[in-house]
């Protein structure tokens, strides 16, 4: 039985500008795996390739043994991959409930199932139940992150890809978000986490990959990476201890 997700020798670019080279990693079923590194390291670019937002220039991506390298993003959703994008990207003029309903688009003909999934999200995030009829654009940053995460879970993914979930949020809200990420994982969903804040990432994930300038320079159990000087290298001269406090 192979890995749930496997990426091999990915080369990613925006037009003629190369962003990542030779990137290989995998996620086993039931794991939380993190990609860490400084801004511009290629973390979000790699996540977009997994989600199908950016097609690789070279290399392959397999999901549950099926090659999905050129598969459109909406077809990857049907297979069981969900993306929580950087900056939340909620639909601001739709209500919180309507945002959640869009997350269950593949179940749109099964209203009972959609209602059941919404109830599960509301149980996960009780504050969203209180804000169900409120336009998403008027929610706080933390509430929007809850909504984006809940919307992704509406498709019942096997793998959820999280892009900088701590971005712009207060520390207490971030703790709640990462606690929920662990609960989602305990419920059977694998997680691929992109996070600039190394401390949150390494405390949450079991394994990690360290990116610098579009290449992986270190990988291994997160407990080991916390003491690895290559983490310092990736964070532009900080010590390993300083990097994990970011």
Phi and psi in degrees as a GROMACS rama.xvg file:
@    title "Ramachandran Plot"
@    xaxis  label "Phi"
@    yaxis  label "Psi"
@TYPE xy
-83.7712  -178.582  UNK-2
-65.9849  155.908  UNK-3
-63.3618  -46.8515  UNK-4
-129.784  134.181  UNK-5
-139.959  123.177  UNK-6
-113.438  133.25  UNK-7
-127.626  124.28  UNK-8
49.9854  47.7996  UNK-9
-71.1967  134.186  UNK-10
-117.956  121.826  UNK-11
-123.68  142.823  UNK-12
-150.984  154.97  UNK-13
-110.014  100.361  UNK-14
66.039  -124.263  UNK-15
-92.016  -2.663  UNK-16
-90.6388  114.597  UNK-17
-72.2775  136.503  UNK-18
-114.506  -38.319  UNK-19
-141.888  146.52  UNK-20
-139.118  131.282  UNK-21
62.3  33.2454  UNK-22
-84.9611  119.935  UNK-23
-130.266  134.349  UNK-24
-163.055  169.181  UNK-25
-146.765  159.037  UNK-26
-129.172  123.139  UNK-27
-84.095  156.443  UNK-28
-58.8794  131.464  UNK-29
88.8245  -1.74331  UNK-30
-91.2662  157.387  UNK-31
-111.293  118.722  UNK-32
-118.703  136.246  UNK-33
-117.412  147.224  UNK-34
-111.18  119.534  UNK-35
-122.866  163.983  UNK-36
153.557  171.478  UNK-37
-72.9159  171.51  UNK-38
-57.1556  138.092  UNK-39
82.3147  7.67613  UNK-40
-77.4229  -19.0202  UNK-41
108.811  9.25657  UNK-42
-65.0352  -54.7655  UNK-43
-65.6792  -35.3184  UNK-44
-61.0386  -43.2226  UNK-45
-63.0839  -42.3621  UNK-46
-64.1703  -38.8515  UNK-47
-63.2687  -35.077  UNK-48
-66.3137  -40.1757  UNK-49
-63.2889  -41.0817  UNK-50
-78.8635  -11.8618  UNK-51
92.0316  7.88783  UNK-52
-76.8379  -29.6576  UNK-53
-129.46  122.077  UNK-54
-85.1477  134.5  UNK-55
-65.4558  149.167  UNK-56
-79.5178  -28.015  UNK-57
-157.101  164.452  UNK-58
95.9841  177.486  UNK-59
-135.854  155.272  UNK-60
-130.87  128.35  UNK-61
-119.904  139.634  UNK-62
-128.247  120.087  UNK-63
51.2473  39.3203  UNK-64
84.164  -7.27239  UNK-65
-99.0918  132.593  UNK-66
-72.607  127.758  UNK-67
-124.563  16.497  UNK-68
-52.3862  -41.4787  UNK-69
-107.605  8.55738  UNK-70
-73.0441  134.8  UNK-71
-61.6726  155.423  UNK-72
-61.3781  -37.8267  UNK-73
-68.1758  -29.2363  UNK-74
-74.4206  -30.1291  UNK-75
-67.9187  -34.0032  UNK-76
-61.4968  -42.328  UNK-77
-64.3832  -29.1717  UNK-78
-78.4692  -20.7653  UNK-79
122.893  21.9822  UNK-80
-111.302  129.815  UNK-81
-126.082  145.336  UNK-82
-117.759  130.628  UNK-83
-105.962  103.103  UNK-84
-74.8167  159.432  UNK-85
-60.124  136.815  UNK-86
81.4374  11.4035  UNK-87
73.6739  -53.7717  UNK-88
55.5072  45.348  UNK-89
-74.8966  164.398  UNK-90
-88.1471  104.732  UNK-91
-66.4386  -28.5516  UNK-92
-97.4683  6.25517  UNK-93
-104.288  153.419  UNK-94
-70.8679  166.941  UNK-95
-58.5538  -43.4796  UNK-96
-63.2446  -41.4399  UNK-97
-64.8115  -36.9614  UNK-98
-60.4703  -43.2735  UNK-99
-64.6666  -40.8739  UNK-100
-60.7854  -37.1232  UNK-101
-65.1745  -31.5459  UNK-102
-65.1233  -22.9485  UNK-103
-101.364  31.2293  UNK-104
-56.4567  -35.9773  UNK-105
-70.8098  -12.6587  UNK-106
-109.131  21.3523  UNK-107
-60.1083  -23.1395  UNK-108
-89.3909  -2.57219  UNK-109
-117.071  83.2103  UNK-110
-63.2409  -35.7903  UNK-111
-63.486  -41.0047  UNK-112
-65.1929  -41.6308  UNK-113
-62.0285  -44.2031  UNK-114
-62.0764  -40.1515  UNK-115
-63.758  -39.7377  UNK-116
-67.3468  -38.7026  UNK-117
-62.4857  -41.2496  UNK-118
-61.1051  -37.7652  UNK-119
-64.7021  -40.5381  UNK-120
-66.1986  -41.4426  UNK-121
-64.2008  -33.3441  UNK-122
-68.7237  -34.1708  UNK-123
-72.1702  -40.287  UNK-124
-127.832  82.3903  UNK-125
-55.5248  -28.5334  UNK-126
-64.2443  -30.9796  UNK-127
-68.6255  -31.3332  UNK-128
-61.2244  -40.1709  UNK-129
-67.1692  -27.378  UNK-130
-104.707  13.7436  UNK-131
-55.0635  -38.4238  UNK-132
-94.7051  7.57866  UNK-133
-94.821  139.217  UNK-134
-59.1409  136.008  UNK-135
-61.5687  -30.6063  UNK-136
-67.7151  -15.8298  UNK-137
-96.724  -0.489314  UNK-138
-77.0624  157.47  UNK-139
-68.8324  167.421  UNK-140
-59.7077  -41.235  UNK-141
-65.6449  -40.2514  UNK-142
-66.3387  -37.2539  UNK-143
-65.8183  -36.4568  UNK-144
-67.0867  -39.9564  UNK-145
-59.2208  -42.5882  UNK-146
-65.7516  -43.062  UNK-147
-62.9548  -39.9499  UNK-148
-68.8293  -43.0651  UNK-149
-63.3798  -39.4388  UNK-150
-61.6159  -40.958  UNK-151
-64.6924  -37.6463  UNK-152
-72.0076  -15.6624  UNK-153
-65.0096  -20.2571  UNK-154
-90.3842  4.91384  UNK-155
50.1159  58.5793  UNK-156
-73.9536  153.946  UNK-157
-84.9651  -27.4719  UNK-158
-135.331  125.778  UNK-159
-112.642  129.62  UNK-160
-103.657  119.001  UNK-161
-111.725  123.096  UNK-162
-108.981  104.626  UNK-163
52.9304  59.2413  UNK-164
-66.2252  -17.7757  UNK-165
-87.9606  -5.68306  UNK-166
-58.785  120.53  UNK-167
74.3601  13.3606  UNK-168
-108.603  151.625  UNK-169
-67.7945  150.44  UNK-170
-54.2769  -40.4547  UNK-171
-66.1441  -37.4988  UNK-172
-66.876  -41.223  UNK-173
-60.3093  -42.2125  UNK-174
-59.8886  -41.5471  UNK-175
-63.8567  -42.0252  UNK-176
-62.8754  -45.8901  UNK-177
-71.1025  -29.984  UNK-178
-63.7265  -40.5868  UNK-179
-67.7135  -36.745  UNK-180
-58.7034  -42.7099  UNK-181
-64.2694  -39.8364  UNK-182
-64.225  -40.8397  UNK-183
-60.0867  -42.9164  UNK-184
-65.258  -41.633  UNK-185
-62.9259  -24.9602  UNK-186
-78.8244  -2.92234  UNK-187
112.664  -0.082997  UNK-188
-93.8139  127.03  UNK-189
-75.5776  153.837  UNK-190
-132.156  131.002  UNK-191
-112.349  112.029  UNK-192
-110.543  121.248  UNK-193
-102.541  125.723  UNK-194
-154.27  128.25  UNK-195
-75.6534  -32.7995  UNK-196
-75.6224  100.726  UNK-197
-63.0749  -33.7766  UNK-198
-62.6973  -50.6676  UNK-199
-60.3863  -43.007  UNK-200
-64.512  -47.4893  UNK-201
-74.0147  -23.5572  UNK-202
-77.598  -23.4298  UNK-203
-94.4092  -41.7364  UNK-204
-86.4826  163.45  UNK-205
-93.8816  -36.6344  UNK-206
-130.84  158.339  UNK-207
-147.746  161.299  UNK-208
-127.053  134.166  UNK-209
-103.635  122.485  UNK-210
-106.909  142.772  UNK-211
-144.087  125.711  UNK-212
51.9321  39.3611  UNK-213
84.3148  8.44608  UNK-214
-132.337  151.677  UNK-215
-82.959  124.048  UNK-216
-109.55  -10.6869  UNK-217
-161.49  153.934  UNK-218
-157.38  160.819  UNK-219
148.617  -173.515  UNK-220
-59.3428  142.751  UNK-221
-62.2966  -32.5287  UNK-222
-60.0665  -36.5009  UNK-223
-75.0495  -39.0965  UNK-224
-65.2028  -27.2474  UNK-225
-60.5353  -25.3841  UNK-226
-109.761  7.25603  UNK-227
-87.2654  125.543  UNK-228
-66.9866  -15.4738  UNK-229
-70.5066  -22.5524  UNK-230
-64.7863  -43.6306  UNK-231
-57.31  -44.582  UNK-232
-59.3951  -42.0836  UNK-233
-67.4231  -28.58  UNK-234
-98.0922  32.0181  UNK-235
58.3468  55.8962  UNK-236
95.4707  -5.86255  UNK-237
-75.3659  153.578  UNK-238
-70.9569  162.041  UNK-239
-57.4717  -42.3654  UNK-240
-64.1627  -40.1858  UNK-241
-66.991  -38.6755  UNK-242
-62.8228  -42.4662  UNK-243
-75.8245  -5.34892  UNK-244
-93.7655  -3.73417  UNK-245
